[in-house]
Every structure is written in C-alpha cells, then in structure tokens.
Amino acid sequence: MVQREFPLRMVAWEVTRNCNLNCIHCRASATRGPYTDELTFQECTRIIDEIKTFADPTIILTGGEPLMRDDIFDIITYGTEKGLRMVIAVNGTLLDTAKAQRLKEVGIKRVSMSLDGRNREAHDRFRGVAGSFDAVMNGAKMLNDAGLPFQINTTITRLNGDDLDDIYRIVKAIGAVAWHIFLLVPVGRGEGLKGEELNTRMYEEVLERLYGIEKREEIEIKVTCAPHYYRIVKEKGDTPKSAGCLAGKSFMFISHRGVAQPCGYLEMASGDVRERGIRKVWEESPIFDQLRETASYKGKCGRCKYVKICGGCRARAHESKGDMLEEEPYCSYNATLLP
C-alpha cells in the first residue's frame, strides 16, 4: 500500500563524509575526517540489491567528496550492473582526465558540481578553499571532453542573491546541461549563515526571477528547498514539472553510516538501513509517514490549497520552529482555505 502510493524515486547517498573543502554552508560540516564506521563496500552492495527488490530510483552519490572513497568506482559499477541510474556530486578538485573518463565508463549518467559565486573570489570564499572556482572550470572542460553530461548546483543566500544572472551566464558558457538552485537551509556548518538567508520578500523575488530564466527554455532549471516555487509556476498558468518538497515522499537520504533521513537537510533519524533494511525503513518509518500525511501540516501550510504541489520546506520548518510539520517560515503566500 505504502509503496504503491509513495514509490521511491531518488536516493541521495552520502557514501562518505570525508571532504577536502570547507564550505560555509555545508549541511554535514564535512572535513577531511577520517570518519569511523562508514558503510563498507559489502554493505553498499547489499543496499543496492535490496533497492532493486522494490524500487528503481536514481542514486545520487554524494558526500563529503565521493571521489575520496577508494572504492567509489566499484560502487558505481555495481549499481550500474544492477540497472540503477547512477549520478554523482563532486566538487571538481579531484577530477582529472582519467577519472572523468572512468566515471563515464562505469556508468555515471550525470555529474553535478557547485558554483556559488559569479567569479573566482566569490566562489572560493563560499567554498572555503582557494582554487575551488578554477577546479569547477577545469572539471567542466574535462567532463565535456569525456562526453559526460554535468549540471551546476548553486546555493542562494544574501551573499549571492544579486548574482543570479552572472552565475547563470557562466553555467551556460561552460556547457552545463542543467542548473539546479538550492535555497539555503542553515544546518550543519550552514548555521553560521543564519541571518544570511533570504527573507520572505527576497525569496519571492528570487523565485520570480528564476521562473523568468526557466521560461527561456535554454537549459534544464530545477529549484530545490523552495517548494513554493511550484506554487508560483501554477499561478502563472503553467504545469509544475515536479512537486515541491519530496522529502520522505519520493526522496530519501542515507548517511555515511546508514542512517536514513527524509532529506539531507531535515536532520531527523528515520531508521537504520543497516539494521532494518532500506525497504522497511522506506515503508514503515513513522517520520516518513508523518510527512506523507499533508493533512497534519500546521499553520498556513496545512490550510493552503497548494499543499499538494508545494507543502513548504519541512527542513526549514524544523530548523526555525523545531517542528517539521509547522508552516514554511519564508513563504509570503496568503493561504486559501482548503475546501
């Protein structure tokens, strides 16, 4: 019953928390580590095997920096051979020509890298390590040469909210096939950015600007951690290409130690896939069940006619109000009562 209503479509899998950058917004507060008790290769293959018994999701290999894991190509190969769509998020610094080609050979369908500033100075400051901007530019060239599609992710705060057009020009110029925009949820090291989130008015303005960019239909645009974007799309008379907050509904996060969460930003342990198995966690987690029951949402989210296509950011509600079912704190829409 649960599986039919809520099929698992995407898994963000933190295959390691080790990282060679020091990004100011990092949800994981990742460092070089080492981190203990990370999932072994055998445990990773067991998770992949179980996923295939009940779902066919895209697997997003993330971190940390996944390329810091010695067996990352073996994990990718195993998932590809099982028929899963494998994608990977890297920061570019560890990419070289051989690794770019190897990623393609073992079956990676798309790579994501992040660009959070309009120039070298702004991006490197955001990422906490000099040379980060150049690494993304070089990585883009290597991936293009390898014939491997890549997307650029951008996290929006007050530090770069005015630079969207400049960042977008770079995204197109380096040959990205997609631009995925994330609105800051200040968790992990990102707690240091409290006060740098966009306020309610800024959110609406940025989302309107992003809608205008998407309407140019130049490359794929996806807005994440701002589900009210899809309310704006609907209000414009268009059909949203996605639902809003997918956490626990079609999306789950697995930590480097096998702990499930609804998403990487909603830090609520929802089951241990090592102990219970991923299927039981997905189908029986009480936290996932709560998120799926939108009638239990509080405040204006609970009475909004757009609750099914938006739902508010549950992570932002939890971070700001201590309750994942509370209303989205940065939404300016005056909710219309549900019938």
C-alpha positions as MATLAB code, in Angstrom:
seq = 'MVQREFPLRMVAWEVTRNCNLNCIHCRASATRGPYTDELTFQECTRIIDEIKTFADPTIILTGGEPLMRDDIFDIITYGTEKGLRMVIAVNGTLLDTAKAQRLKEVGIKRVSMSLDGRNREAHDRFRGVAGSFDAVMNGAKMLNDAGLPFQINTTITRLNGDDLDDIYRIVKAIGAVAWHIFLLVPVGRGEGLKGEELNTRMYEEVLERLYGIEKREEIEIKVTCAPHYYRIVKEKGDTPKSAGCLAGKSFMFISHRGVAQPCGYLEMASGDVRERGIRKVWEESPIFDQLRETASYKGKCGRCKYVKICGGCRARAHESKGDMLEEEPYCSYNATLLP';
ca = [
       0.000    0.000    0.000;
       2.660    2.484    1.051;
       4.970    1.522   -1.796;
       2.262    1.982   -4.420;
       1.311    5.409   -3.134;
       4.839    6.603   -2.428;
       7.323    4.988   -4.810;
      10.969    5.658   -4.008;
      12.294    7.684   -6.960;
      15.506    9.278   -5.669;
      18.098    8.326   -3.076;
      20.782   10.806   -2.035;
      23.513    8.600   -0.634;
      26.320   10.110    1.413;
      28.878    7.434    0.576;
      31.497    9.265    2.636;
      31.637   12.348    4.817;
      35.328   12.934    4.082;
      35.842   16.155    2.148;
      38.741   18.334    1.073;
      36.781   21.601    1.073;
      35.394   23.714    3.917;
      32.177   25.142    2.500;
      30.487   27.699    4.718;
      27.019   26.255    4.083;
      27.847   22.523    4.367;
      24.909   20.628    5.918;
      27.303   17.861    7.035;
      30.057   20.119    8.445;
      32.278   17.766    6.446;
      36.054   17.749    6.867;
      38.910   15.512    5.769;
      37.991   13.139    8.585;
      38.579   10.294    8.782;
      35.072    9.321    9.837;
      34.572    5.998   11.560;
      32.022    3.285   10.866;
      31.226    4.290    7.295;
      29.296    1.744    5.241;
      31.585   -0.918    3.805;
      31.572   -1.936    0.156;
      29.725   -5.135    1.076;
      27.063   -3.135    2.925;
      26.729   -0.792   -0.058;
      26.152   -3.697   -2.433;
      23.591   -5.175   -0.050;
      21.693   -1.869   -0.010;
      21.751   -1.736   -3.810;
      20.496   -5.310   -4.030;
      17.611   -4.546   -1.689;
      16.674   -1.351   -3.508;
      16.211   -3.366   -6.681;
      13.695   -5.646   -4.966;
      11.111   -2.874   -4.626;
      12.126    0.300   -6.465;
      14.100    1.747   -9.368;
      15.323    5.125   -8.124;
      18.066    7.413   -9.332;
      21.016    7.032   -6.955;
      22.768   10.321   -6.190;
      26.226    9.552   -4.809;
      27.214   12.462   -2.620;
      29.338   13.337    0.391;
      31.559   14.859    1.563;
      33.500   14.278   -1.637;
      32.678   10.854   -3.110;
      35.973   10.698   -5.013;
      37.762   10.496   -1.659;
      36.347    6.989   -1.283;
      38.797    4.402   -2.661;
      36.093    2.015   -3.871;
      33.768    4.607   -5.398;
      34.186    3.252   -8.943;
      33.377   -0.247   -7.703;
      30.175    1.018   -6.065;
      29.178    2.818   -9.271;
      29.930   -0.262  -11.365;
      27.827   -2.465   -9.090;
      24.859   -0.107   -9.193;
      25.094    0.266  -12.963;
      25.218   -3.510  -13.455;
      22.058   -3.792  -11.339;
      20.317   -1.394  -13.716;
      20.174    1.698  -11.493;
      20.648    5.219  -12.808;
      23.811    6.357  -11.057;
      24.764   10.036  -10.772;
      27.441   11.691   -8.657;
      28.089   15.042   -6.958;
      31.738   16.150   -6.888;
      33.470   19.445   -6.160;
      35.841   19.248   -9.112;
      39.101   19.429   -7.194;
      39.877   15.709   -7.512;
      38.768   15.327  -11.107;
      41.338   14.645  -13.783;
      41.061   13.428  -17.359;
      41.376    9.776  -16.370;
      38.734    9.980  -13.636;
      36.295   11.838  -15.878;
      36.640    9.116  -18.491;
      36.381    6.389  -15.852;
      33.150    7.875  -14.466;
      31.638    7.606  -17.912;
      32.923    4.073  -18.442;
      31.448    2.729  -15.179;
      28.036    4.146  -16.000;
      27.619    7.564  -14.380;
      24.792    9.315  -16.228;
      25.375   12.820  -14.899;
      27.852   14.648  -12.690;
      26.981   17.660  -10.559;
      29.359   20.354   -9.400;
      28.614   23.518   -7.452;
      29.114   27.146   -8.405;
      28.124   29.617   -5.707;
      29.764   32.822   -6.858;
      29.954   34.902  -10.004;
      33.747   34.917  -10.024;
      36.795   33.234   -8.517;
      36.892   35.386   -5.381;
      33.207   34.983   -4.521;
      33.067   31.230   -5.123;
      36.313   30.452   -3.299;
      35.141   32.453   -0.301;
      31.905   30.456   -0.227;
      33.751   27.154   -0.562;
      36.445   27.950    1.960;
      39.405   26.840   -0.197;
      41.370   28.828   -2.781;
      41.276   27.230   -6.219;
      37.728   25.870   -5.916;
      36.422   28.045   -8.753;
      39.226   27.001  -11.088;
      38.562   23.359  -10.190;
      34.954   23.673  -11.358;
      36.008   25.383  -14.592;
      38.636   22.716  -15.265;
      36.228   19.966  -14.276;
      33.671   21.258  -16.760;
      36.219   21.066  -19.570;
      37.262   17.538  -18.658;
      33.671   16.328  -18.430;
      32.835   17.938  -21.771;
      35.874   16.267  -23.325;
      34.755   12.925  -21.873;
      31.237   13.391  -23.223;
      29.761   13.151  -19.741;
      26.806   15.489  -19.035;
      27.069   17.665  -15.946;
      24.867   20.063  -14.033;
      25.744   23.015  -11.856;
      24.215   23.424   -8.381;
      24.004   26.845   -6.735;
      23.022   27.589   -3.140;
      21.384   31.014   -2.852;
      21.875   33.300    0.159;
      22.057   37.042    0.618;
      25.736   36.716   -0.283;
      24.976   35.844   -3.895;
      21.282   36.535   -4.436;
      22.063   39.520   -6.661;
      24.447   37.469   -8.806;
      21.993   35.009  -10.338;
      22.260   36.348  -13.871;
      26.062   36.339  -13.774;
      26.181   32.797  -12.390;
      23.683   31.631  -14.995;
      25.819   33.056  -17.792;
      28.775   31.014  -16.528;
      26.625   27.893  -16.228;
      25.656   28.158  -19.893;
      29.132   29.160  -21.057;
      30.831   26.082  -19.576;
      28.365   23.685  -21.192;
      26.210   22.501  -18.276;
      23.048   20.651  -19.253;
      21.167   21.835  -16.164;
      21.179   24.401  -13.380;
      19.792   23.271  -10.020;
      19.248   26.051   -7.497;
      19.095   25.392   -3.755;
      17.703   27.891   -1.269;
      19.784   27.816    1.909;
      18.652   25.693    4.848;
      21.077   26.724    7.636;
      22.021   23.388    9.176;
      25.443   21.919    9.894;
      28.138   24.470    9.174;
      25.413   26.484    7.468;
      24.204   27.514   10.933;
      26.919   30.142   10.696;
      24.920   31.698    7.864;
      21.854   32.383    9.978;
      20.834   35.887    9.078;
      22.130   35.406    5.538;
      19.020   33.531    4.398;
      16.776   35.397    2.012;
      13.833   36.922    3.810;
      10.267   36.302    2.678;
      10.231   39.154    0.172;
      13.641   38.208   -1.225;
      12.550   34.590   -1.652;
       9.565   35.618   -3.719;
      11.662   37.962   -5.853;
      14.351   35.344   -6.478;
      11.799   32.670   -7.356;
      10.097   35.046   -9.793;
      13.451   35.730  -11.441;
      14.200   32.017  -11.673;
      10.810   31.437  -13.280;
      11.726   34.019  -15.913;
      15.015   32.223  -16.582;
      13.300   28.841  -16.816;
      10.814   30.216  -19.346;
      13.688   30.926  -21.745;
      13.932   27.131  -22.112;
      17.695   27.283  -22.675;
      18.730   24.539  -20.240;
      17.024   22.476  -17.552;
      16.237   24.514  -14.426;
      15.236   22.944  -11.118;
      14.599   24.795   -7.862;
      15.183   22.819   -4.647;
      14.486   23.655   -0.990;
      11.986   26.304   -2.086;
       8.866   24.282   -2.847;
       6.714   27.403   -3.101;
       8.395   27.900   -6.497;
       5.928   25.345   -7.826;
       3.045   27.413   -6.448;
       4.390   30.343   -8.480;
       4.603   28.151  -11.593;
       0.979   27.094  -11.071;
      -0.157   30.663  -10.518;
       1.462   31.628  -13.820;
      -0.769   29.108  -15.552;
       1.998   26.584  -16.183;
       2.177   22.945  -15.131;
       4.833   22.299  -12.460;
       7.452   19.803  -13.635;
       7.854   18.496  -10.103;
       6.091   18.536   -6.778;
       7.510   20.741   -4.062;
       9.074   19.135   -1.010;
       9.735   15.480   -1.879;
      11.337   14.544    1.447;
      10.030   11.200    2.639;
       7.506   11.044   -0.207;
       9.638   10.028   -3.178;
      13.076   11.009   -1.868;
      15.249    9.733    0.943;
      18.756   10.409    2.227;
      21.184    7.780    3.545;
      24.087    8.910    5.688;
      27.640    7.578    5.557;
      26.719    5.328    8.498;
      23.459    4.067    7.029;
      21.036    6.304    8.902;
      18.048    7.370    6.802;
      16.604   10.881    6.793;
      13.782   12.405    4.737;
      16.414   14.627    3.102;
      19.930   15.778    3.866;
      18.728   18.993    5.467;
      15.974   17.509    7.635;
      18.160   16.028   10.338;
      15.730   13.528   11.806;
      16.942    9.940   12.027;
      14.215    7.902   10.348;
      15.630    4.391   10.527;
      18.895    2.495   10.243;
      19.188    0.721    6.900;
      21.998   -1.438    8.287;
      19.740   -2.887   10.946;
      16.306   -2.794    9.371;
      16.999   -2.744    5.644;
      16.126    0.078    3.294;
      12.709   -1.249    2.287;
      11.413   -1.479    5.840;
      12.714    1.997    6.585;
      11.064    3.462    3.485;
       7.732    1.763    4.020;
       7.442    1.808    7.819;
       9.274    4.888    9.137;
       6.896    6.909   11.371;
       8.665   10.112   10.328;
       8.140    9.397    6.634;
       4.502    8.579    7.376;
       4.010   11.962    9.047;
       5.480   13.811    6.093;
       3.208   11.951    3.687;
       0.093   12.967    5.602;
      -0.213   16.593    4.489;
      -3.446   16.995    6.432;
      -1.288   17.049    9.573;
       0.718   20.094    8.427;
       0.291   23.096   10.673;
      -0.240   26.815   10.187;
      -0.980   28.178    6.765;
       0.702   25.190    5.063;
      -1.977   22.935    6.497;
      -4.807   25.021    5.070;
      -3.193   26.042    1.776;
      -4.786   24.938   -1.485;
      -1.292   24.377   -2.880;
      -0.226   21.958   -0.147;
      -0.071   19.024   -2.584;
       2.232   20.755   -5.079;
       4.254   22.754   -2.546;
       3.985   21.538    1.017;
       6.544   24.024    2.314;
      10.133   23.121    3.174;
       9.897   20.671    6.062;
      13.596   21.102    6.872;
      13.264   24.856    7.138;
      10.200   24.474    9.354;
      12.118   22.092   11.622;
      15.207   24.312   11.746;
      13.324   27.517   12.521;
      10.447   26.248   14.671;
      11.596   22.870   15.971;
       8.689   21.079   14.276;
       8.885   19.623   10.776;
       5.110   19.875   10.428;
       4.998   23.621   11.061;
       4.392   26.125    8.286;
       7.134   27.179    5.875;
       8.676   30.254    7.543;
       9.714   32.010    4.324;
       6.560   31.961    2.242;
       4.633   35.173    1.529;
       1.567   33.471    0.092;
      -1.673   34.117    1.973;
      -3.093   30.638    2.077;
      -6.530   29.976    0.688;
      -8.501   27.610    2.871;
      -8.840   24.083    1.582;
     -12.414   23.025    0.785;
];
